[in-house]
Amino acid sequence: MPGKNKNAPVVAVLNMKGGVGKTTIAGNLFRELFRDKKVHTLLIDLDAQFNLTQLLMTRKQYDSLLDNKKTIFSVFQHEIPDSVFAISEEYHLELPLIDDLVENLEKHTRNEEDVKLDLLPGDFELATLNLKARSELRIPKKRFKRFVENAKQQYQLVVIDCNPSTSFLTSCALEVASHLLIPVKPDKYSRLGVEMVLDYAKAYLGKGLVPDIKILLNDMRRDNTNDNKIARELRGHRELGSKVLVNELKHSELLIAKPDHTGFATDQKVPYKEVVKNNLVEIANEYYLSLVL
């Protein structure tokens, strides 16, 4: 299988403000990167709202996965043993096989080998982890870290769609991420969310241990004075300006989730989808250069 690389980058798509397009970018941007570069990729839905999963799977498909415990919750939650004598830390750290949990979204052939885009589906049960005492979360966090380490052996790129808060799940993502991709819309609140991510990462990890950060301007309306003003302010920011990607994701109705469409945005049969796809590919190519693959 292609992509066995212990140093495979792990990208956490994160902003402390909701509604900035994290799920849109985690799904659609990295799908285009996968297609263009033929990079063996795993998408992880680490948000209890599991929007990425809902974006890419039908309710019927997802219900089947829930019934078979093929979601991310099986990474965090160990099964209760039949005997108290079986309880040990190593027992609690035994994980399901990656191939038994992930769903394949797309497959291509590169050098006569399959290159896959896979999804580890989300689960609302993740919300229960935020209700547990810190002492109860040590094993779940170790399980998640071990799972990601295993995934880095199997994939060339791991992408985590994060929840917008300073929660246990966010800390899990930060501890495994080599890169942070921060989407920001052209408004002061999502810009503040960028600063909050940076401050939280420094405080939690230590200033010298913050992952490589890139910022993506999202939902930019063409020829909009206010959008351009905020973009200039962010690009001129003393600390953040150098981290902003040159390419911007332009506003498009195609990128708005619709109840009557399941799947990637550019799979919709509309005449202007190529414009959106080309925009995504431009960003993917630029971002690819910042990853060590």
C-alpha positions in Angstrom: 0.0 0.0 0.0 1.4 3.5 -0.9 2.1 6.1 1.8 3.7 4.2 4.6 5.5 7.1 6.3 6.0 7.5 10.0 6.4 11.3 9.4 3.2 11.7 7.5 1.8 15.2 8.3 -1.3 15.5 10.4 -3.3 18.6 9.6 -5.8 19.8 12.2 -8.4 22.1 10.5 -9.3 24.4 13.4 -10.7 27.8 14.4 -12.2 28.7 17.8 -15.1 30.3 16.0 -17.8 28.2 14.4 -19.2 28.7 11.0 -15.9 29.6 9.3 -15.9 26.7 6.9 -13.8 24.1 8.6 -15.9 21.2 7.4 -16.2 22.5 3.9 -12.4 22.9 3.7 -11.6 19.6 5.4 -13.7 17.7 2.9 -13.6 19.6 -0.4 -10.1 21.1 -0.3 -8.3 17.9 0.8 -10.3 15.9 -1.7 -8.9 18.0 -4.5 -5.4 17.7 -3.0 -5.9 13.9 -3.0 -7.1 13.9 -6.6 -4.4 16.2 -7.9 -1.4 14.7 -6.0 -2.6 11.1 -5.6 -1.8 11.3 -1.8 -3.1 8.5 0.3 -5.3 10.4 2.7 -7.4 9.8 5.8 -10.1 12.3 6.9 -10.9 12.1 10.6 -14.2 13.6 11.9 -13.4 14.8 15.4 -16.4 17.0 15.9 -19.3 15.7 18.0 -21.6 17.4 15.6 -20.1 15.1 12.9 -20.8 17.6 10.1 -18.1 16.2 7.8 -19.6 12.7 8.0 -23.1 14.1 7.3 -21.7 16.0 4.4 -20.2 12.9 2.8 -22.5 10.1 3.8 -26.3 9.4 3.6 -28.2 8.8 6.8 -28.8 5.1 5.8 -25.1 4.6 5.3 -24.3 6.2 8.6 -26.9 4.3 10.6 -25.3 1.1 9.4 -21.9 2.2 10.6 -23.4 3.1 14.0 -24.9 -0.3 14.3 -21.5 -1.9 13.6 -19.6 0.6 15.9 -17.6 1.8 12.9 -17.1 5.3 14.0 -14.4 7.4 15.8 -16.0 6.6 19.2 -14.5 3.1 18.9 -11.1 4.8 18.9 -11.7 6.5 22.2 -13.9 4.0 24.0 -12.6 0.5 25.0 -14.9 -2.4 25.5 -15.5 -3.5 29.1 -13.8 -6.8 29.7 -15.6 -9.9 30.9 -13.3 -10.4 33.8 -11.8 -7.8 36.2 -8.5 -9.8 35.8 -8.3 -8.7 32.2 -8.2 -5.0 33.1 -4.8 -3.5 32.4 -3.6 -0.4 30.6 -2.3 -2.3 27.6 -5.8 -4.0 27.4 -7.4 -0.6 27.3 -5.1 0.6 24.6 -5.9 -2.2 22.2 -7.4 -0.6 19.1 -9.6 -1.8 16.3 -7.8 -2.1 13.0 -7.9 1.1 10.9 -9.3 -0.8 7.9 -12.2 -2.1 10.1 -13.3 1.5 11.0 -12.7 3.7 7.9 -15.0 4.1 4.9 -13.5 4.6 1.5 -14.7 7.7 -0.4 -12.6 7.5 -3.5 -9.9 5.4 -5.0 -7.3 6.0 -7.8 -4.4 4.0 -9.1 -0.8 5.3 -8.9 2.1 3.1 -10.1 -0.2 0.1 -10.2 -1.2 0.6 -6.5 -4.4 1.9 -5.1 -4.4 5.3 -3.5 -7.4 5.9 -1.3 -9.3 8.8 0.3 -10.8 7.4 3.4 -13.1 8.7 6.2 -13.1 7.9 9.9 -16.8 8.8 10.6 -17.8 11.0 13.5 -20.1 10.2 16.3 -22.3 12.3 18.6 -21.1 10.1 21.5 -17.9 12.1 21.4 -19.8 14.8 23.4 -19.9 12.5 26.4 -16.1 12.7 26.7 -16.3 16.4 27.5 -18.4 15.5 30.5 -15.8 13.1 32.1 -13.3 14.0 34.8 -9.7 14.6 33.6 -8.6 11.4 35.3 -11.0 9.4 33.1 -9.7 10.9 29.9 -6.1 9.7 30.1 -6.7 6.4 28.4 -9.0 7.8 25.7 -6.4 10.4 24.8 -3.7 7.7 24.6 -5.9 5.6 22.4 -6.5 8.4 20.0 -2.8 9.3 19.9 -1.9 5.6 19.2 -4.5 5.5 16.5 -3.1 8.5 14.8 0.4 7.1 15.0 -0.9 3.9 13.4 -2.6 6.0 10.7 0.7 7.8 9.9 2.2 4.4 9.0 -0.7 3.7 6.6 -1.4 7.1 5.0 0.6 9.9 3.5 -1.7 12.5 5.0 -4.0 12.7 7.9 -6.6 15.5 8.1 -8.6 16.2 11.3 -11.9 18.2 11.2 -12.0 19.8 14.7 -14.7 21.2 16.9 -14.6 25.0 17.6 -13.8 25.1 21.3 -11.0 24.6 23.9 -12.3 21.1 24.7 -10.8 17.7 25.4 -11.2 16.9 21.7 -9.3 20.0 20.7 -6.5 19.1 23.0 -6.3 15.7 21.4 -6.0 17.2 17.9 -3.3 19.7 19.0 -1.2 17.0 20.6 -1.0 14.9 17.4 -1.0 17.7 14.8 2.1 18.7 12.8 0.2 21.4 11.0 -2.8 23.7 11.7 -4.9 25.0 8.9 -7.1 27.8 10.2 -10.0 29.0 8.0 -11.1 32.5 8.5 -14.0 34.4 7.0 -13.7 38.2 6.4 -15.2 39.3 9.7 -13.6 40.5 12.9 -15.1 37.6 14.9 -13.5 34.8 12.9 -10.3 36.8 12.8 -10.3 36.8 16.6 -10.8 33.1 16.4 -7.5 32.8 14.7 -5.7 34.7 17.5 -7.5 32.5 20.0 -6.2 29.3 18.3 -2.7 30.7 18.4 -2.9 31.8 22.1 -4.5 28.5 23.1 -1.9 26.4 21.2 1.0 28.4 22.8 -0.5 28.0 26.3 -1.3 24.3 25.9 1.7 23.1 24.0 4.4 25.6 24.8 5.5 28.4 22.6 8.2 26.4 20.8 5.9 23.4 20.1 3.1 25.0 18.2 2.4 23.2 14.9 3.1 24.8 11.5 0.2 27.3 11.0 -1.4 28.4 7.8 -4.4 30.6 7.5 -7.0 30.4 4.6 -9.2 33.3 3.8 -12.6 31.7 3.1 -15.9 32.9 1.6 -14.3 35.9 0.0 -16.7 37.8 -2.2 -15.3 39.2 -5.4 -14.8 43.0 -5.5 -16.2 43.4 -2.0 -14.6 46.4 -0.3 -15.1 45.1 3.3 -13.8 41.6 2.5 -10.7 43.1 0.9 -10.2 45.5 3.8 -10.2 42.7 6.4 -8.0 40.5 4.2 -5.4 43.4 4.0 -5.6 43.8 7.8 -4.9 40.1 8.4 -2.1 39.9 5.8 -0.6 43.0 7.6 -0.8 41.5 11.1 2.6 41.4 12.8 2.4 37.8 13.8 -0.2 36.2 11.6 0.4 38.0 8.2 3.2 35.7 7.0 1.0 32.6 7.7 -1.9 33.7 5.4 -2.1 31.7 2.1 -1.8 33.7 -1.0 -4.8 32.0 -2.6 -8.3 32.6 -1.2 -11.4 30.5 -1.3 -14.0 32.6 -3.1 -17.6 32.7 -2.1 -19.8 30.2 -3.9 -23.3 28.8 -3.3 -21.9 25.5 -4.4 -19.9 25.2 -1.2 -22.9 25.6 1.1 -24.2 22.3 2.4 -27.6 21.3 1.0 -30.0 18.8 2.4 -30.7 17.4 -1.1 -27.0 16.6 -1.8 -24.6 14.2 -0.1 -21.0 14.3 -1.2 -18.3 16.7 -2.3 -19.4 20.1 -3.6 -17.8 19.7 -7.1 -19.6 16.5 -7.7 -22.8 18.4 -8.2 -23.9 18.8 -11.9 -23.9 22.5 -12.3 -22.3 24.6 -15.0 -20.0 26.7 -12.7 -18.5 23.8 -10.7 -15.3 23.9 -12.7 -14.6 27.5 -11.4 -15.0 26.3 -7.8 -12.9 23.2 -8.5 -10.1 25.3 -10.0 -10.1 27.6 -7.0 -9.8 24.6 -4.7 -7.0 23.1 -6.7 -5.0 26.4 -6.6 -5.3 26.4 -2.8 -4.5 22.7 -2.6 -1.3 23.1 -4.7 -0.1 26.1 -2.6 -0.8 24.3 0.7 0.8 21.1 -0.5 4.1 22.9 -0.7 4.0 23.6 3.0 3.6 19.9 3.8 6.6 17.6 4.1 5.4 14.5 2.2 
